[in-house]
Amino acid sequence: MTPSLTNEVTGDAASAAPPALAPVTLRINGAVHQLTIDPRATLLDTLRERLGLTGAKKGCDRGECGACTVHVNGRRINACMTLAVMQEGQEITTIEGLALGEAVHAVQAAFIEHDAFQCGYCTPGQIMSAVACIREGHAGSVAEIREWMSGNLCRCSAYPNIVAAVHAAAQRL
């Protein structure tokens, strides 16, 4: 006889204690943050809920939309798909850390010039991915930009303007 759903929920697993909190030191946008967090916390949730860095957005929470794109050691990643504790000792850059002082980054300026956003929800992830795309050398043509930016979705379909902004920024950098 198989146990019912009710028995499974009220069994030992349901009464297990939550995991112990874990100390973690994160380097984000040049600043060091010492935290004690749930070891199951994603980098995205830690950035948004514990550190108030709300630029990276929670879109799909499954790594499919790219709204949570940040850089770790210069590589773009989906912050919803990695645990914060796994990023200890790494250099994390969010959209908040992209600008150089008061001056916006060249990609941010290109997004403004080319009106590469509508609702703006995906824009931080798009910009972070665009910066990495250019740095990786994948912005030589419109087709290449489309391919290498394909992991970032825009529900408003501002893709022609996004591609134009990435192309323009790539020519400046």
C-alpha positions as CSV (number, residue, x, y, z in Angstrom):
1,M,0.0,0.0,0.0
2,T,1.4,3.4,-1.0
3,P,1.2,6.2,1.5
4,S,-1.2,9.0,0.8
5,L,-0.2,12.6,0.0
6,T,-1.4,13.6,3.5
7,N,0.9,11.0,5.1
8,E,3.9,12.1,3.0
9,V,3.4,15.7,4.0
10,T,3.1,15.0,7.7
11,G,6.0,12.5,7.7
12,D,9.6,13.1,8.9
13,A,10.5,15.4,5.9
14,A,7.8,17.9,6.8
15,S,9.0,18.1,10.4
16,A,12.7,18.4,9.6
17,A,14.5,21.5,11.0
18,P,15.5,24.2,8.5
19,P,19.1,24.2,7.5
20,A,21.6,26.1,9.6
21,L,22.5,29.5,8.4
22,A,25.8,29.9,6.6
23,P,28.2,32.8,6.8
24,V,29.2,34.2,3.4
25,T,31.3,37.1,2.2
26,L,30.3,38.5,-1.2
27,R,32.2,41.1,-3.2
28,I,29.5,43.1,-5.1
29,N,30.2,46.2,-7.2
30,G,33.6,46.6,-5.4
31,A,32.1,46.4,-1.9
32,V,32.5,43.5,0.5
33,H,29.3,42.2,2.2
34,Q,29.5,39.8,5.1
35,L,26.1,38.0,5.5
36,T,24.6,35.1,7.3
37,I,22.2,33.5,4.9
38,D,20.1,30.4,4.3
39,P,22.5,28.2,2.2
40,R,19.6,27.6,-0.2
41,A,19.2,31.3,-1.1
42,T,19.9,32.2,-4.7
43,L,22.2,35.0,-5.6
44,L,19.2,36.9,-7.0
45,D,17.2,36.7,-3.8
46,T,20.3,37.6,-1.7
47,L,21.0,40.7,-3.9
48,R,17.4,41.9,-3.9
49,E,16.1,40.9,-0.4
50,R,19.2,41.1,1.8
51,L,21.3,43.9,0.0
52,G,18.6,46.0,-1.6
53,L,20.2,45.7,-5.0
54,T,16.9,45.4,-7.0
55,G,18.2,46.1,-10.5
56,A,18.4,42.4,-11.3
57,K,14.8,41.3,-11.8
58,K,13.0,38.1,-10.9
59,G,11.3,37.2,-14.2
60,C,10.9,33.5,-14.6
61,D,13.0,32.3,-11.7
62,R,14.1,29.3,-13.9
63,G,16.9,30.8,-15.9
64,E,14.9,31.2,-19.1
65,C,14.4,35.0,-19.4
66,G,17.7,36.6,-18.5
67,A,16.1,39.4,-16.4
68,C,18.4,38.5,-13.5
69,T,21.7,38.6,-15.5
70,V,24.7,39.7,-13.5
71,H,28.4,39.3,-14.0
72,V,30.6,37.0,-11.9
73,N,34.3,37.5,-12.6
74,G,33.2,39.2,-15.9
75,R,31.0,36.3,-17.1
76,R,27.3,36.7,-17.4
77,I,25.2,34.4,-15.4
78,N,21.5,34.1,-14.4
79,A,21.5,35.1,-10.7
80,C,18.3,33.0,-10.1
81,M,20.2,29.8,-11.1
82,T,23.1,30.0,-8.6
83,L,23.3,29.8,-4.9
84,A,24.8,32.9,-3.2
85,V,27.1,30.7,-1.1
86,M,28.7,29.4,-4.3
87,Q,29.8,33.0,-5.2
88,E,32.0,33.5,-2.1
89,G,35.3,35.1,-3.2
90,Q,34.0,35.9,-6.7
91,E,33.7,39.5,-8.1
92,I,30.0,40.1,-8.7
93,T,28.8,43.1,-10.8
94,T,25.2,44.1,-11.0
95,I,23.5,46.8,-13.0
96,E,24.0,49.2,-10.1
97,G,27.8,48.8,-10.3
98,L,28.1,49.2,-14.1
99,A,28.2,53.0,-14.3
100,L,31.5,54.7,-13.8
101,G,30.8,57.3,-11.1
102,E,28.1,59.6,-12.4
103,A,28.7,58.7,-16.0
104,V,26.6,55.9,-17.4
105,H,28.3,53.0,-19.2
106,A,28.4,53.2,-23.0
107,V,25.9,50.4,-23.3
108,Q,23.5,52.2,-20.9
109,A,23.9,55.4,-23.0
110,A,23.2,53.4,-26.3
111,F,20.1,51.9,-24.8
112,I,18.8,55.4,-24.0
113,E,19.8,56.8,-27.4
114,H,18.2,53.9,-29.3
115,D,15.1,53.7,-27.1
116,A,15.9,50.1,-26.5
117,F,13.3,49.6,-23.8
118,Q,9.6,49.9,-23.3
119,C,8.4,48.7,-19.9
120,G,12.0,48.5,-18.7
121,Y,11.6,45.3,-16.7
122,C,14.1,43.3,-18.8
123,T,16.4,46.3,-19.4
124,P,19.0,45.7,-16.6
125,G,19.4,42.1,-17.7
126,Q,19.6,43.1,-21.3
127,I,22.3,45.7,-20.6
128,M,24.3,43.3,-18.4
129,S,24.2,40.7,-21.2
130,A,25.0,43.3,-23.8
131,V,28.1,44.4,-21.9
132,A,29.3,40.8,-21.7
133,C,28.4,40.1,-25.3
134,I,30.6,43.0,-26.5
135,R,33.4,42.0,-24.1
136,E,33.2,38.4,-25.4
137,G,33.6,39.6,-29.0
138,H,30.2,38.5,-30.1
139,A,28.9,41.9,-31.4
140,G,30.4,41.9,-34.9
141,S,27.1,41.7,-36.8
142,V,23.4,42.1,-36.2
143,A,23.0,38.3,-36.6
144,E,25.7,37.6,-34.1
145,I,24.2,40.0,-31.6
146,R,20.8,38.4,-32.0
147,E,22.3,35.0,-31.4
148,W,24.4,35.9,-28.4
149,M,21.6,38.0,-26.8
150,S,19.0,35.3,-27.4
151,G,19.0,34.3,-23.7
152,N,17.4,37.6,-22.7
153,L,13.7,37.9,-23.4
154,C,11.7,41.1,-23.9
155,R,8.0,40.8,-23.5
156,C,7.5,44.2,-25.2
157,S,9.5,43.0,-28.3
158,A,11.9,45.9,-28.3
159,Y,14.4,43.6,-30.0
160,P,15.2,45.8,-33.1
161,N,16.1,48.7,-30.8
162,I,18.1,46.5,-28.4
163,V,20.1,45.1,-31.2
164,A,20.7,48.6,-32.6
165,A,21.9,49.8,-29.2
166,V,24.3,46.8,-28.7
167,H,25.7,47.3,-32.2
168,A,26.2,51.1,-31.6
169,A,27.8,50.5,-28.2
170,A,30.1,47.8,-29.7
171,Q,31.4,50.3,-32.2
172,R,32.2,52.8,-29.5
173,L,34.0,50.4,-27.1
